[in-house]
């Protein structure tokens, strides 16, 4: 998860190195673009000014960032972001108990319980 706000790539040079390494390792990078001014939200165009050119030219922003909107849209924004990270709807504990299993495990890459 690459969380983008007004401080991204500005206050810490390590971020650029970490992103570069993640891309070299071919890790999936999901970007979250903060839009809430109280949390450092800014226009996306700012990232083209502060992101190292090497990352931009390498296609970092080829994939769309998930917008994290403030206020009443926040929960929906976070659900969309969670789904991008592989989240699935969770089943309730009661549903799992009714299905006859008392053993639970979390599948790799999933946030839902599976029998």
N, C-alpha and C positions, 0 to 999 in steps of 0.2 A: 504494500500500500504506500503510495507516494502522496502525502497530504500537502496540497499546495495552498499557501496563503501568502500574504504580503511579505513575510520574512523568508520564504523559501529561496534558497540559493544566495541569500544576502548575508545572513549572520553566521553562517557556518559552511566553510569550504568542504567539510567532510561529506555533506549531502551529495554534492556533485560526484565525488569519488565513489560513494556507495551506489549511486544510480548507475554510474559507468560500469562498476563491477557487476551489478545485477544484470545489466544488459549483456555484458560479456559472458556471464554464466547462463544466459538465455532464460532468466526467471521472468515469470509473468509480472508485469507492473500494472497495477490498477491505480489510476490517479483520481484523487478526490479534490475538487476545486472548491475551496471555501468561498462562499458568497456573503456570509454574515459579517458586516463591518465590525461588530463587537468581538469577533473571533479572528480578525485580520483578513477578512474577505476583501478581494480586489478584482478588478477587471482581468480577464484571462490574458489580455494583450500584455500585461505587465511581465508575464513569464518569458515572453520573447525578448524582453529587455534585460532580464537578470539571469536567465539560464545560460550556462556556458554554451557558446556557439557549437562546440563539438557535439553536445548532446542534442541540440536542435537539428543540426545537419545529419546526425545519426538516426533521426526519426522518432525521437522521444515523444513528440506530440502528434505523431501520425494517428494514434488511437485517441478517441475522445475521452476527456476527463469527465467523471461523474460530478455534477454540480450538487453542492450541499447548500441548499437554500435555508434562509432563516424563517422564524415564525411558524405559521401553521403548515408550511411545506417541509419542515425539517424532518419529520418522521418518515415521510414518503421518500425524501432524498436519501435518508440513511438505509431504508429498505432496498432501494435501487442499488446503492453502493454495496450493501451486504450480499445481494444476489450476484453482483459482479465478482465478489470474492468467493463465491461458491455456496453461499447459504441456501438452505432449503427450508420450507415450512416445518417447524417442529411439531411433533405429535405430543399430546399431553401425556403425563405419567399415567393417568387413569386409562387412557386408550391403550397404552403399552401393557398395562397389567391385565386388562380384559383380553388381550390377544394371547395370554397364556404364558408369557415369558417374564421372568424376574431378573434376567440378565440383560444388561444394557451395554452397548459400546457405541463409540462415535466413529463413524466411517471416516477414513482419511479424506480430507478436503471437504468435509460436510460439517454443518453445525446441528444437524438433527440427530436424534437418537435412532438407533436401528437395533432390531433383535438379532 
